Structures are given as C-alpha cells and as structure tokens.
Amino acid sequence: MTQPVLFIFTSADKLLDAYWVVPPEAAHPFYVLREHFPIVAASTKGGKVPVDQVSVDMFTDDDSQRFLKDKDAIELVQNTKKISEIKADDYAAIFVVGGHGPMIDLATDKTFAKLVEDFYAKKKSALQPVSAVCHGPAALLSAVKPGTSEPLVKGVTVTGFSNDEEKQAPVDADKALPYWLETKMKELGATYVKADEPWGVKVVWDQGILTGENPASAGPLGEKLRDILLGKA
C-alpha cells in the first residue's frame, strides 16, 4: 500500500498565527497529491487547527473555495493527529503548510524537530522529502543534521517567504513576528534563494529538503513533491 504524505499544520492561534487554509498553501498541494497518495494531517496539539480568516477572504481561486467545502479536506483539518503520535517510518513525505503559525510553535517544537531528524535520516537517500512552503520552512529551523549539532538547513539551498515579500505583506513583521524567515535561514548557514520578483514562483529541491517561497509556489511544490515520490523528477 502506498504510504501517506503527512501534512503538518500549526496549532498557534494568536495574532495572525494560522495556516493559509484556502490558498495554495494547503489547498493546491492537497489536490495535486491526493490523486496519488493518502493524506494524513498532524499538528502540535492535534484536533482542529486554526484558520486565518484573512486568508479565507483573500484567496478566491477555484481550489481554495473547493477546499472549504470538501468533506475530505474538512475532515483533514478538523481531526489532525498529535505530532507526538507520528512515526517517521509510516510516511512517504512530510509537508509543512505555511502561514505565520509555524514560526511560533513548530519552529521551537522539540517533538517535531525530532520527527524531522528521524525522517530525514531514514528517507533522504530514498528521495522522500521533507518539504515546506512560504513560512512553513520555519518549522525546520530547530532540526539538526543526523549525528551532529549543525542546523539541518546549513549548507542546503532553500527558499521561503522573502524579506521583500514580508515588507509588502499586510502585517508589520517587526511587531508581529519573532524573526524574518529569510534572515534566520541565512543566519543558520542555509543558501537562501528566491524568485526574480516578489510573489513569483520558486521551488527548490536540495539534499532531501523541498521548499517553496510563497503562496504562488505551493501548487508547483505539490507537483514537484508528487513527481519526486513517483520517480519522475
């Protein structure tokens, strides 16, 4: 039986800390991947995950609206497993949905960091990615390389929500966020890359880690993840 792809959601529910439920952040990868793989969801607290209402109002594309009414999607986000219940061996890939929330809870969650480390150590050579989009790569920042104390992203080419995009977003990042993702990844030794223009599509696959820059990159990231897992990348 085909192993599921594990969608990871934030449980953070303060300020703007929630996943982008309707735009590409969750909806587009969901529809790309579910044609080929079962999908299981987990979050730090388990159960129903918070929704950023701003994102619900902001994105009106067909898949985003479909996701809100899809019984399978609703079940996915209302009944997540606790990350502490998850075993790395049981999944084909990990995908962290974005939104500001991962910067708050997942980025410092030791249980998730251990899951990422276990998965990376066992699955990297099998081309089974740890993946994340937009602010989701923040969830990888506490993980370290197997057998070392080095950040997992050190020496890895990655992307994620850029400082330029942060400046243009309807959030005062200096007041609302604990750090700027692009800056933090660079501080940890990652090779950070981005699209030629803010909000453009950028997806990067390097050393077992697959990242997408922003909401527009979520669908293409889902397609890349699908192709990697199907041996077509």
LINCORQUI-V996079 format. One record per residue. N is the residue number from 1. SS is DSSP state (~ for helix, > for strand, _ for the rest). OMEGA is omega as a letter, one per 20 degrees, with the letter a starting at -180 (* if undefined). Layout:
n->N ss->SS omega->OMEGA
n->N ss->SS omega->OMEGA
This chain:
n->1 ss->_ omega->r
n->2 ss->_ omega->r
n->3 ss->_ omega->r
n->4 ss->> omega->r
n->5 ss->> omega->a
n->6 ss->> omega->r
n->7 ss->> omega->r
n->8 ss->> omega->r
n->9 ss->> omega->r
n->10 ss->_ omega->r
n->11 ss->_ omega->a
n->12 ss->_ omega->a
n->13 ss->_ omega->r
n->14 ss->_ omega->r
n->15 ss->_ omega->r
n->16 ss->_ omega->a
n->17 ss->_ omega->r
n->18 ss->_ omega->a
n->19 ss->> omega->r
n->20 ss->_ omega->a
n->21 ss->_ omega->a
n->22 ss->_ omega->a
n->23 ss->_ omega->a
n->24 ss->~ omega->a
n->25 ss->~ omega->r
n->26 ss->~ omega->a
n->27 ss->~ omega->a
n->28 ss->~ omega->r
n->29 ss->~ omega->r
n->30 ss->~ omega->a
n->31 ss->~ omega->r
n->32 ss->~ omega->a
n->33 ss->~ omega->a
n->34 ss->_ omega->r
n->35 ss->_ omega->a
n->36 ss->_ omega->a
n->37 ss->_ omega->r
n->38 ss->_ omega->r
n->39 ss->> omega->r
n->40 ss->> omega->a
n->41 ss->> omega->r
n->42 ss->> omega->r
n->43 ss->> omega->a
n->44 ss->_ omega->a
n->45 ss->_ omega->a
n->46 ss->_ omega->r
n->47 ss->> omega->a
n->48 ss->_ omega->r
n->49 ss->_ omega->a
n->50 ss->_ omega->r
n->51 ss->> omega->r
n->52 ss->_ omega->a
n->53 ss->~ omega->r
n->54 ss->~ omega->a
n->55 ss->~ omega->r
n->56 ss->~ omega->a
n->57 ss->~ omega->a
n->58 ss->~ omega->a
n->59 ss->_ omega->a
n->60 ss->_ omega->r
n->61 ss->_ omega->a
n->62 ss->~ omega->a
n->63 ss->~ omega->r
n->64 ss->~ omega->r
n->65 ss->~ omega->r
n->66 ss->~ omega->a
n->67 ss->~ omega->a
n->68 ss->~ omega->a
n->69 ss->~ omega->a
n->70 ss->_ omega->a
n->71 ss->~ omega->r
n->72 ss->~ omega->r
n->73 ss->~ omega->r
n->74 ss->~ omega->r
n->75 ss->~ omega->a
n->76 ss->~ omega->a
n->77 ss->~ omega->r
n->78 ss->~ omega->a
n->79 ss->_ omega->a
n->80 ss->> omega->r
n->81 ss->> omega->r
n->82 ss->> omega->r
n->83 ss->~ omega->a
n->84 ss->~ omega->r
n->85 ss->~ omega->a
n->86 ss->_ omega->r
n->87 ss->_ omega->a
n->88 ss->~ omega->a
n->89 ss->~ omega->a
n->90 ss->~ omega->a
n->91 ss->> omega->a
n->92 ss->> omega->a
n->93 ss->> omega->r
n->94 ss->> omega->r
n->95 ss->> omega->r
n->96 ss->> omega->r
n->97 ss->_ omega->a
n->98 ss->_ omega->a
n->99 ss->_ omega->a
n->100 ss->_ omega->a
n->101 ss->~ omega->a
n->102 ss->~ omega->r
n->103 ss->~ omega->a
n->104 ss->~ omega->a
n->105 ss->_ omega->a
n->106 ss->~ omega->a
n->107 ss->~ omega->a
n->108 ss->~ omega->a
n->109 ss->_ omega->a
n->110 ss->~ omega->r
n->111 ss->~ omega->r
n->112 ss->~ omega->r
n->113 ss->~ omega->r
n->114 ss->~ omega->r
n->115 ss->~ omega->r
n->116 ss->~ omega->a
n->117 ss->~ omega->r
n->118 ss->~ omega->a
n->119 ss->~ omega->a
n->120 ss->~ omega->a
n->121 ss->~ omega->a
n->122 ss->~ omega->a
n->123 ss->~ omega->a
n->124 ss->~ omega->a
n->125 ss->~ omega->r
n->126 ss->~ omega->a
n->127 ss->_ omega->r
n->128 ss->_ omega->a
n->129 ss->_ omega->q
n->130 ss->> omega->a
n->131 ss->> omega->a
n->132 ss->> omega->a
n->133 ss->> omega->r
n->134 ss->_ omega->r
n->135 ss->_ omega->a
n->136 ss->~ omega->r
n->137 ss->~ omega->r
n->138 ss->~ omega->a
n->139 ss->~ omega->a
n->140 ss->~ omega->a
n->141 ss->_ omega->a
n->142 ss->_ omega->a
n->143 ss->_ omega->r
n->144 ss->> omega->r
n->145 ss->_ omega->a
n->146 ss->_ omega->r
n->147 ss->_ omega->a
n->148 ss->_ omega->r
n->149 ss->_ omega->a
n->150 ss->_ omega->r
n->151 ss->> omega->a
n->152 ss->_ omega->a
n->153 ss->_ omega->a
n->154 ss->_ omega->r
n->155 ss->_ omega->a
n->156 ss->_ omega->r
n->157 ss->> omega->a
n->158 ss->> omega->r
n->159 ss->_ omega->a
n->160 ss->_ omega->a
n->161 ss->_ omega->a
n->162 ss->_ omega->r
n->163 ss->~ omega->r
n->164 ss->~ omega->r
n->165 ss->~ omega->r
n->166 ss->~ omega->r
n->167 ss->~ omega->a
n->168 ss->~ omega->a
n->169 ss->_ omega->a
n->170 ss->_ omega->r
n->171 ss->_ omega->r
n->172 ss->_ omega->a
n->173 ss->~ omega->a
n->174 ss->~ omega->a
n->175 ss->~ omega->a
n->176 ss->~ omega->a
n->177 ss->_ omega->a
n->178 ss->_ omega->r
n->179 ss->_ omega->r
n->180 ss->_ omega->a
n->181 ss->~ omega->r
n->182 ss->~ omega->a
n->183 ss->~ omega->a
n->184 ss->~ omega->a
n->185 ss->~ omega->r
n->186 ss->~ omega->r
n->187 ss->~ omega->a
n->188 ss->_ omega->r
n->189 ss->_ omega->r
n->190 ss->_ omega->r
n->191 ss->> omega->a
n->192 ss->> omega->r
n->193 ss->_ omega->a
n->194 ss->_ omega->r
n->195 ss->_ omega->a
n->196 ss->_ omega->r
n->197 ss->_ omega->r
n->198 ss->_ omega->r
n->199 ss->_ omega->r
n->200 ss->_ omega->a
n->201 ss->_ omega->r
n->202 ss->_ omega->r
n->203 ss->> omega->a
n->204 ss->> omega->r
n->205 ss->> omega->a
n->206 ss->> omega->r
n->207 ss->_ omega->r
n->208 ss->_ omega->a
n->209 ss->> omega->a
n->210 ss->> omega->a
n->211 ss->> omega->r
n->212 ss->> omega->a
n->213 ss->_ omega->a
n->214 ss->_ omega->a
n->215 ss->~ omega->a
n->216 ss->~ omega->a
n->217 ss->~ omega->a
n->218 ss->~ omega->r
n->219 ss->~ omega->r
n->220 ss->~ omega->r
n->221 ss->~ omega->r
n->222 ss->~ omega->r
n->223 ss->~ omega->r
n->224 ss->~ omega->r
n->225 ss->~ omega->r
n->226 ss->~ omega->a
n->227 ss->~ omega->r
n->228 ss->~ omega->a
n->229 ss->~ omega->r
n->230 ss->_ omega->r
n->231 ss->_ omega->a
n->232 ss->_ omega->a
n->233 ss->_ omega->*
